[in-house]
Amino acid sequence: MPQRLTRPVGEPPQEQVLPGSAGQPGRRPKRKWRLKLLLVLIMPLVLVQVVAFMFSMGVTPPRTAYMLEAGEPNVYQFVSIDHMSRRLLAATIAHEDEQLGTRSGAFDVGDFQARAQAYFQGKPDPSGSTIPQQLVKNIFLWDDQSALRKGIEAVLATQFSYTLSHQRTLELYLNYAQFGPHLYGVCAASWYYFGAPPWSLTDYQSAQLMGVLPLPDLVRRDPNGGIYLGSGVHPAVWNLVNGAANVWVPKQLVGLGGWQAAVATVGINDTAADHADRRGDGDACSTMPQSIHDRIQAEAR
């Protein structure tokens, strides 16, 4: 007859360790893994928020991801929005993002959904990127049309739009936008094409520059100054530059109520002339950058 095992009187029962519990060697509680996963997801967003705050406080890196991808030599010089022609600012709003100053967030959700649907169906983009989306793409991302890049762009643009003012967003966009092969920012573009500072740009010159933005690598400077639109110019460049200057920008500005009303949507009610006493400052772009002078001389040889 088998013996029956008994516990001595007064001795408490031993605790049993269940499989998968915290007490089992080599296993970690699920809660710790969830916390780590949460940190992995949150930390990039916190980092982006810190970077956005730095940009809002005046940080302006001399190079962006797009510039680095293009490779040197790149021509770029920062210019304050105070020293940009208000006609240029109005043309940019009209051509690139009419709702920049009136929209809450980086983009309209309905427009974004329509763009995503068109992308996955292989159809043309029905609206295009907003200025906040283009800005974060230029600063951080790469030249690609994948769903991944567009998704990252949407997240970054949303964070930037709630951190930067409309004026700062417009200022950074015009400083980092590409206006020609290895040519970035309106300071460089204004002197390169028109031999003039950005605070003096006219309606027509400003609108022409907007036509450069879609295909900047195909645009060339006319040897006599201006954007080359003569014999041999790429047909798309001819259509974009002439279309922006003669049709699209003037038409959009009429719809916005004129250039004064357009810039007022981002809180600007002064003119570049109101800041003329500070044109000797380093961020005024009042003289031709040496890199532009050297480039024009090299192209003339």
C-alpha positions in Angstrom: 0.0 0.0 0.0 1.6 3.4 -1.1 2.5 5.8 1.6 0.5 9.0 1.9 2.7 12.2 2.1 1.6 14.6 4.8 2.8 18.1 5.7 4.1 18.6 9.3 1.5 20.3 11.5 1.9 24.1 11.5 4.0 24.2 8.3 2.5 26.6 5.7 2.0 25.3 2.2 4.7 26.0 -0.4 3.8 28.6 -3.1 3.5 27.2 -6.5 5.0 29.2 -9.5 2.7 29.1 -12.4 4.1 28.9 -15.9 4.5 32.4 -17.5 4.4 34.2 -14.2 6.8 36.9 -13.1 8.5 34.5 -10.7 9.6 32.0 -13.4 13.2 32.4 -14.4 13.9 33.8 -17.9 10.5 35.5 -18.4 9.6 39.2 -18.1 6.3 40.6 -17.3 4.3 41.7 -20.4 3.8 45.1 -18.8 7.6 45.9 -19.1 7.5 45.0 -22.8 4.5 47.2 -23.4 6.2 50.1 -21.6 9.3 49.7 -23.8 7.2 49.6 -26.9 5.4 52.7 -25.9 8.7 54.5 -25.3 10.0 53.4 -28.7 6.9 54.9 -30.3 6.8 58.1 -28.3 10.5 59.1 -28.3 10.7 59.9 -32.1 7.7 62.1 -31.7 9.2 63.9 -28.6 12.4 64.4 -30.6 10.6 65.9 -33.5 8.7 68.2 -31.2 12.0 69.4 -29.7 13.4 70.0 -33.2 10.2 71.9 -34.2 10.5 74.0 -31.1 14.1 74.8 -32.0 13.0 75.9 -35.4 10.3 78.1 -33.9 12.9 79.8 -31.8 15.0 80.8 -34.8 17.3 77.8 -35.5 18.1 77.7 -39.3 20.5 74.8 -40.3 22.7 75.6 -43.3 21.8 72.3 -44.9 18.7 70.1 -45.2 18.2 66.5 -46.1 17.3 67.5 -49.7 20.5 69.5 -50.0 22.6 66.7 -48.7 21.0 64.2 -51.0 21.7 66.5 -54.0 25.4 66.8 -53.0 27.7 69.7 -53.1 28.2 72.4 -54.2 24.9 73.9 -53.1 24.2 77.6 -53.1 22.2 78.8 -50.1 22.0 81.9 -47.9 19.3 82.6 -45.3 17.2 85.7 -45.5 14.7 87.0 -42.9 11.0 87.2 -43.9 11.2 90.9 -43.0 13.4 91.4 -46.1 11.2 89.4 -48.5 9.0 91.2 -51.0 5.3 90.9 -49.9 4.5 90.3 -53.5 6.7 87.2 -53.3 4.9 86.0 -50.1 1.5 86.6 -51.7 2.5 84.6 -54.8 3.8 81.8 -52.7 0.5 81.5 -50.7 -1.5 81.8 -53.9 0.5 79.1 -55.8 1.5 76.7 -53.0 -1.0 76.8 -50.2 -3.9 79.3 -50.1 -5.1 77.9 -46.7 -1.8 78.2 -44.9 -3.0 81.0 -42.6 -6.6 79.9 -42.2 -6.4 76.1 -41.9 -6.0 74.3 -38.5 -3.2 71.8 -38.9 -0.9 70.9 -41.7 -3.5 69.8 -44.1 -7.2 69.3 -44.6 -8.1 65.7 -43.6 -10.5 65.3 -46.5 -7.8 66.4 -49.0 -5.3 64.1 -47.4 -7.7 61.1 -47.6 -8.4 62.0 -51.3 -4.6 62.1 -52.0 -4.1 58.7 -50.2 -6.9 57.1 -52.1 -5.6 58.5 -55.4 -2.1 57.2 -54.6 -3.2 53.6 -53.9 -5.4 53.6 -57.0 -2.6 54.8 -59.2 -4.3 58.0 -60.1 -2.9 61.6 -60.3 -2.6 63.6 -57.1 -5.9 65.7 -56.9 -4.5 68.5 -54.7 -0.8 68.4 -53.9 1.2 68.9 -50.7 0.7 71.9 -48.4 3.5 74.2 -47.4 4.0 72.5 -44.0 4.2 69.1 -45.7 6.7 70.4 -48.3 8.8 72.1 -45.6 9.3 69.0 -43.5 10.0 67.0 -46.6 12.7 69.4 -47.6 14.3 69.5 -44.1 14.1 65.9 -43.0 13.1 63.5 -45.8 14.0 62.2 -49.2 12.8 62.5 -52.8 10.4 59.5 -52.9 6.7 59.0 -53.5 6.2 55.9 -51.4 3.4 55.5 -48.9 5.9 55.3 -46.1 7.5 58.6 -46.8 4.1 60.3 -47.2 3.0 58.9 -43.9 6.1 60.2 -42.1 5.7 63.5 -43.8 2.1 63.8 -42.5 3.1 63.1 -38.9 6.0 65.6 -39.0 4.0 68.3 -40.8 1.3 68.0 -38.2 3.7 68.5 -35.3 5.4 71.4 -37.1 2.1 73.1 -37.9 1.1 73.3 -34.2 4.5 74.5 -33.1 5.6 77.1 -35.7 3.7 80.2 -36.6 2.4 80.7 -40.1 5.0 83.4 -40.7 7.9 81.2 -39.6 6.6 78.3 -41.7 6.5 80.5 -44.8 9.9 82.0 -44.0 11.5 78.6 -43.7 9.8 77.2 -46.7 11.1 80.0 -48.9 14.6 79.6 -47.5 14.8 75.9 -48.1 12.8 75.5 -51.3 14.8 74.5 -54.4 14.8 77.1 -57.2 17.3 75.5 -59.6 20.1 72.9 -59.8 21.8 73.0 -56.4 20.2 76.4 -55.8 18.2 76.8 -52.6 16.3 79.6 -51.0 14.9 82.9 -52.3 18.0 84.9 -51.4 20.1 82.8 -53.8 17.3 82.6 -56.4 16.6 86.4 -56.4 20.2 87.4 -57.1 20.9 84.5 -59.5 18.0 85.1 -61.8 17.2 88.8 -61.4 20.4 90.3 -60.0 18.4 91.9 -57.2 17.7 91.4 -53.5 14.5 89.4 -52.5 12.9 92.5 -51.0 12.7 94.1 -54.4 11.0 91.2 -56.4 8.0 92.3 -58.5 4.7 90.6 -59.0 5.9 89.0 -62.3 9.3 87.9 -61.0 7.7 86.4 -57.9 5.1 84.5 -59.9 7.9 83.2 -62.3 9.8 81.8 -59.3 6.7 79.9 -58.3 6.7 78.2 -61.7 10.3 77.0 -61.0 9.3 75.0 -57.9 7.8 71.9 -59.5 10.9 71.1 -61.7 13.9 73.1 -60.4 16.5 70.8 -61.7 15.4 71.6 -65.3 15.5 75.4 -65.0 18.4 77.5 -66.3 19.4 81.1 -66.0 19.3 83.3 -69.1 22.8 84.6 -69.8 21.4 88.1 -69.9 19.5 87.6 -66.6 16.1 86.1 -65.8 14.8 82.6 -66.3 15.7 81.1 -69.6 12.6 80.4 -71.7 14.2 80.5 -75.2 15.0 77.9 -77.8 15.7 74.5 -76.4 14.0 75.0 -73.1 12.2 72.0 -71.6 8.5 72.3 -72.6 7.4 71.6 -69.0 9.5 74.5 -67.7 8.1 76.8 -70.3 4.6 75.9 -69.5 5.1 76.0 -65.7 6.9 79.4 -65.5 4.8 81.2 -68.1 1.6 79.6 -66.7 2.4 80.7 -63.1 3.4 84.2 -64.1 0.6 84.9 -66.6 -2.3 82.8 -65.5 -2.3 80.8 -62.2 -0.8 83.2 -59.7 -2.7 86.4 -60.9 -5.9 84.4 -61.0 -5.5 83.0 -57.5 -4.5 86.4 -56.1 -7.7 87.9 -57.4 -9.6 85.2 -55.7 -7.8 85.9 -52.4 -8.6 89.7 -52.7 -5.2 90.9 -53.8 -1.6 90.5 -52.5 -2.3 92.5 -49.3 -5.2 90.3 -48.4 -3.1 87.2 -49.2 -0.3 88.1 -46.8 -2.8 89.2 -44.2 -4.0 85.6 -43.9 -0.6 84.8 -42.2 -0.6 87.9 -40.1 1.6 90.2 -42.2 0.3 93.7 -42.6 3.6 95.6 -43.2 5.9 95.8 -46.2 9.6 95.0 -46.7 10.2 98.7 -47.0 9.2 99.1 -43.3 12.4 97.2 -42.4 14.7 99.2 -44.7 16.7 100.5 -41.8 17.9 96.9 -41.1 19.1 96.1 -44.6 22.7 96.1 -43.4 22.0 93.1 -41.2 23.4 89.7 -42.1 20.0 88.2 -42.8 18.8 90.9 -45.2 20.5 89.5 -48.3 21.1 93.0 -49.5 24.2 92.1 -51.6 24.8 89.3 -54.0 26.3 86.3 -52.2 29.8 85.5 -53.4 28.7 81.9 -54.3 26.1 83.4 -56.7 28.7 85.7 -58.2 31.1 82.8 -58.7 28.4 80.6 -60.2 27.3 83.3 -62.8 31.0 83.9 -63.7 31.6 80.2 -64.2 28.5 79.8 -66.4 29.7 82.7 -68.6 32.9 81.0 -69.5 
